[in-house]
Amino acid sequence: MGRGVIVIYRPKKGRDAALLKLVKNHIYILRDENLVSERNPIIMKSAEGCIVEIFEWKSTEAIAQAHSNHAVQNLWEKFSEVCDYEIPVNVKEFHTLFSEFEIIG
């Protein structure tokens, strides 16, 4: 059974464009590794510039496999160069009943 996740990326200073490119393309690596579903991710942007992504892992097991997958480890290393991960409560849009974001992908 699929597992939906919400990931928040806070771009490092001057790395906004690099982060956006990585977010828009990383799903293909995860698909090549057979870890995520064919469902297209939703990519949004907060008013303060955080990127919010919603996507679907194939299963809990796929999430666990990602932690020992070489391609995914390389991908996560690239992410660490351009952003910090954030928890939703630190993004002001999540403080409202209906969280509203700019759709960017």
DRENGUKE-443872 format. One record per residue (C-alpha): x, y, z; residue in three letters. Coordinates in steps of 0.2 Angstrom, whole numbers, padded with zeros to 4 digits, always signed. Each point is the difference from the previous one (the first is absolute). Example, Ala and Ser with C-alpha at 12.3 -4.5 7.8 and 13.67 -1.06 7.14 Angstrom:
BEGIN
+0062-0022+0039ALA+0006+0017-0003SER
//
This chain:
BEGIN
+0000+0000+0000MET+0007+0017-0005GLY+0006+0013+0013ARG-0004+0018-0003GLY+0013+0013+0007VAL+0002+0018+0001ILE+0017+0007-0001VAL+0005+0018+0004ILE+0017+0006-0008TYR+0007+0017+0006ARG+0012+0006-0013PRO+0017+0005+0006LYS+0005+0018-0005LYS+0001+0002-0018GLY-0004-0018-0004ARG-0019+0002-0004ASP+0002-0004-0019ALA+0011-0015+0003ALA-0012-0006+0013LEU-0015+0002-0011LEU+0009-0010-0014LYS+0004-0014+0012LEU-0017-0001+0007VAL-0008-0001-0018LYS+0012-0013-0006ASN+0003-0012+0015HIS-0016-0009-0002ILE+0007-0008-0016TYR+0015-0007+0010ILE-0012-0007+0013LEU-0011-0008-0013ARG+0016-0008-0009ASP+0004-0008+0017GLU-0018-0006+0001ASN-0003+0009+0017LEU-0015+0012-0004VAL-0016-0002-0009SER-0004+0007-0018GLU-0011+0013+0009ARG+0006+0017-0005ASN+0007+0011+0015PRO-0008+0016+0005ILE+0013+0014+0002ILE-0004+0016+0008MET+0008+0016+0007LYS-0003+0009+0016SER+0000+0019+0002ALA+0017-0001+0008GLU+0007-0011-0014GLY+0000-0017+0007CYS-0004-0014-0012ILE-0014-0012+0005VAL-0001-0017-0009GLU-0013-0013+0002ILE+0004-0017-0008PHE-0003-0019+0003GLU+0012-0013+0005TRP-0005-0017-0006LYS+0000-0007+0018SER+0007+0001+0017THR+0013-0013-0006GLU+0005+0012-0015ALA+0003+0014+0013ILE+0012-0012+0010ALA+0009-0005-0016GLN+0003+0018-0005ALA+0011+0001+0015HIS+0012-0013-0007SER-0001+0004-0018ASN+0015+0008-0008HIS-0009+0011-0013ALA-0012+0006+0014VAL+0015+0004+0011GLN+0008+0010-0014ASN-0016+0009-0003LEU-0002+0005+0019TRP+0018+0006+0000GLU-0004+0012-0014LYS-0015+0006+0009PHE+0011+0003+0016SER+0010+0012-0011GLU-0015+0011-0005VAL-0012-0001+0014CYS-0005-0004+0018ASP-0015-0011+0004TYR-0013+0008+0010GLU-0015-0006+0010ILE-0017+0006-0005PRO-0004+0010+0016VAL+0015+0012-0004ASN-0009+0005-0017VAL-0013+0013+0004LYS-0013-0006-0013GLU-0002-0016+0010PHE-0006+0011+0015HIS-0017+0002-0009THR-0014-0012-0002LEU+0002+0000-0019PHE+0018+0002-0005SER+0002+0009-0016GLU+0016+0000-0011PHE+0006+0005-0017GLU-0001-0015-0012ILE+0017-0001-0009ILE+0000-0018-0006GLY
//
